[in-house]
Amino acid sequence: MRGGLGHVNVVGSMIFSGMSGSAVADVAGMGAIEVKAMLDAKYDRAFVAAVTAASAVVGPIIPPSIPAILYGSIARSPSASCSWAHRAGDADGFSMMGAVWWISRRRGYPAGARVPVAEIGVRFLAALPSLMAPVIIIGGMMAGIFTPTEASVIAVLYSLVLAILVYRELSFAALVGCLARSATTMGVFLMMLATGSVIGLLATRERLPVLIEDWIRGSGPTPTSPSS
């Protein structure tokens, strides 16, 4: 399929967001892998950045979306139910894939080689230990073995065991480099979260949402105002 890596980017974000429900986690977890793969395949940097950012933003929409569940539980309305929000999120993801397909055909982005069915089975078996990571994480949380925070540690340890002992693709020097890049990336995200928290605190103390609401209500006609 032409532009296949763009579709992988969107579908990967849809699947990953189903586990995290967070756009930030989507970018931090899948973004680096997807961006590198698309750049290596000679996709435009602007297109790569746009698809990655847009698919990550879909994270809070695709089910089971954290904001959608909260909104549906608070609204308690048939028109704002969780199932309705989830269907809307699915439509958003598939429409984004349509946009990727259209742009990829116009710009002539590469298409991956067709893989034989037998080769698909071989690759699936080779990737099966990695595919078990979400099963272990979600299963462990649902069974009450560990908390979501502890699940992140389990996921890292499981990935290290696979990379070092199973796939044998991670040396000690590469591990140090991964830790350094992870620390830098998380430092940037933590600074962004800290800044957002301060802004949110100031906005709450200064009653900014109330002031904006009063301004919006007073800027237009009301139902009782005479028609012009």
C-alpha positions in Angstrom: 0.0 0.0 0.0 1.4 3.4 -1.0 2.2 5.4 2.0 2.0 2.3 4.2 4.2 3.7 7.0 1.8 6.6 7.3 -1.0 4.2 7.9 1.2 2.3 10.4 1.7 5.6 12.2 -2.0 6.2 12.6 -3.0 2.6 13.4 -0.1 2.3 15.9 -1.3 5.4 17.6 -4.8 4.1 17.7 -3.7 0.8 19.3 -1.2 2.4 21.7 -3.8 5.0 22.7 -6.2 2.2 23.6 -3.7 1.3 26.3 -2.7 4.7 27.5 -5.4 7.2 26.5 -2.8 9.9 26.5 -1.4 12.0 23.6 1.8 12.7 25.5 2.4 9.0 26.2 1.7 8.2 22.5 4.3 10.6 21.3 6.9 9.5 23.8 6.2 5.8 23.3 5.5 5.3 19.6 6.6 8.7 18.1 10.4 8.1 18.0 10.0 4.7 16.4 7.5 5.9 13.8 9.4 9.0 12.9 12.7 7.1 12.4 11.0 4.5 10.2 9.3 7.1 8.0 12.4 9.2 7.6 14.5 6.2 6.7 11.9 5.5 4.0 12.4 9.0 2.5 9.1 10.6 3.6 9.1 14.4 3.9 10.0 15.6 7.3 7.0 18.0 7.4 4.6 15.1 6.5 6.2 12.8 9.1 5.8 15.5 11.8 2.2 16.3 10.9 1.1 12.6 10.8 2.8 11.8 14.1 1.4 14.9 15.9 -2.1 14.4 14.5 -2.3 10.7 15.2 -1.0 11.3 18.8 -3.7 13.9 19.4 -6.3 11.2 18.4 -5.0 9.4 21.5 -7.4 11.0 23.9 -10.3 10.3 21.5 -9.8 6.7 20.4 -11.4 4.3 22.8 -10.9 3.6 25.6 -10.2 7.3 25.9 -9.7 8.8 29.3 -11.4 12.2 28.5 -14.2 10.5 26.7 -15.0 8.2 29.6 -14.9 11.1 32.0 -17.1 13.2 29.8 -19.6 10.4 29.3 -19.8 9.6 33.0 -20.2 13.3 34.0 -22.7 14.3 31.2 -24.9 11.1 31.7 -26.8 11.8 28.5 -27.7 9.4 25.7 -26.1 11.9 23.2 -22.9 12.0 25.2 -22.5 8.4 26.2 -19.1 6.7 26.3 -20.1 4.4 23.4 -21.1 7.3 21.3 -17.8 9.0 22.0 -15.9 5.8 21.1 -17.6 5.5 17.8 -16.7 9.1 17.0 -13.1 8.4 17.9 -13.0 5.4 15.6 -14.3 7.5 12.7 -11.7 10.1 13.3 -8.9 7.6 13.1 -10.2 6.0 9.9 -10.7 9.5 8.3 -7.1 10.3 9.1 -6.0 7.1 7.3 -8.0 8.3 4.3 -6.1 11.6 4.3 -2.8 9.8 4.5 -3.8 7.6 1.5 -4.8 10.6 -0.6 -1.6 12.7 0.2 0.6 9.6 -0.3 -0.8 9.0 -3.8 -0.4 12.7 -4.8 3.2 12.9 -3.6 4.2 9.4 -4.7 5.4 8.2 -1.4 6.9 4.7 -1.4 4.9 1.5 -1.1 6.3 -1.5 0.8 6.9 -4.8 -0.9 4.2 -7.4 -0.7 5.1 -10.0 2.0 4.2 -13.7 1.3 1.7 -15.3 3.7 4.3 -17.8 4.9 6.7 -14.9 5.7 4.0 -13.1 7.7 3.7 -16.2 9.9 7.4 -16.3 10.5 7.6 -12.6 11.3 4.6 -12.9 13.7 6.3 -15.7 15.6 9.5 -13.7 15.8 7.5 -10.7 17.1 5.3 -12.7 19.5 7.4 -12.1 22.6 7.2 -8.3 22.0 3.5 -8.5 21.3 3.0 -10.2 24.7 4.1 -7.0 26.5 0.6 -5.3 26.3 -1.0 -8.6 27.4 1.3 -8.8 30.5 0.7 -5.1 31.3 -3.0 -5.0 30.9 -3.5 -8.5 32.4 -1.4 -7.7 35.4 -3.3 -4.5 36.1 -6.7 -6.1 35.7 -5.7 -9.1 37.9 -4.5 -6.7 40.6 -0.9 -7.9 40.5 0.5 -4.4 40.1 -0.7 -0.8 39.7 -0.5 1.2 36.5 2.7 2.9 37.8 4.3 -0.4 38.6 3.2 -1.7 35.2 5.5 0.8 33.5 8.5 -0.6 35.4 7.4 -4.1 34.5 7.2 -3.1 30.8 10.7 -1.6 30.9 12.2 -4.7 32.6 10.4 -7.0 30.2 11.7 -5.0 27.2 15.3 -5.1 28.5 15.1 -8.9 28.9 13.8 -9.3 25.4 16.4 -6.9 23.8 19.4 -8.4 25.7 18.6 -12.1 26.1 16.0 -12.9 23.4 16.8 -10.7 20.4 20.4 -9.9 21.4 20.2 -6.5 19.8 21.2 -4.3 22.8 24.7 -3.9 24.0 25.8 -2.1 27.2 26.9 1.0 25.3 23.5 1.1 23.5 21.7 0.7 26.8 23.6 3.7 28.3 22.6 5.7 25.2 19.0 4.7 25.5 18.9 5.7 29.2 20.5 9.1 28.4 18.0 9.8 25.6 15.1 8.7 27.8 16.3 11.1 30.6 16.5 14.0 28.1 13.1 13.3 26.6 11.4 12.9 29.9 13.1 16.0 31.2 11.5 18.0 28.4 8.1 16.5 29.1 8.4 17.1 32.8 9.3 20.8 32.2 6.2 21.1 29.9 4.0 19.5 32.5 5.4 21.7 35.3 4.8 24.8 33.3 1.3 23.8 32.4 0.6 23.1 36.1 1.7 26.5 37.1 -0.4 28.2 34.4 -3.4 26.1 35.4 -2.9 27.1 39.1 -2.7 30.8 38.2 -5.7 30.6 35.9 -7.7 29.0 38.7 -6.6 31.5 41.4 -7.4 34.4 39.1 -10.8 32.9 38.1 -9.9 33.0 34.5 -12.5 30.4 33.3 -15.2 32.4 35.0 -14.0 35.6 33.5 -13.9 34.0 30.0 -17.4 32.6 30.5 -18.8 36.0 31.6 -17.1 37.6 28.6 -18.6 35.1 26.1 -22.0 35.4 27.7 -22.0 39.2 27.4 -20.5 39.4 23.9 -23.7 38.2 22.1 -27.4 38.5 22.1 -29.4 36.7 24.8 -32.7 34.8 24.3 -34.6 37.7 26.0 -32.9 40.5 24.0 -35.0 42.3 21.4 -34.2 41.3 17.8 -32.5 44.0 15.7 
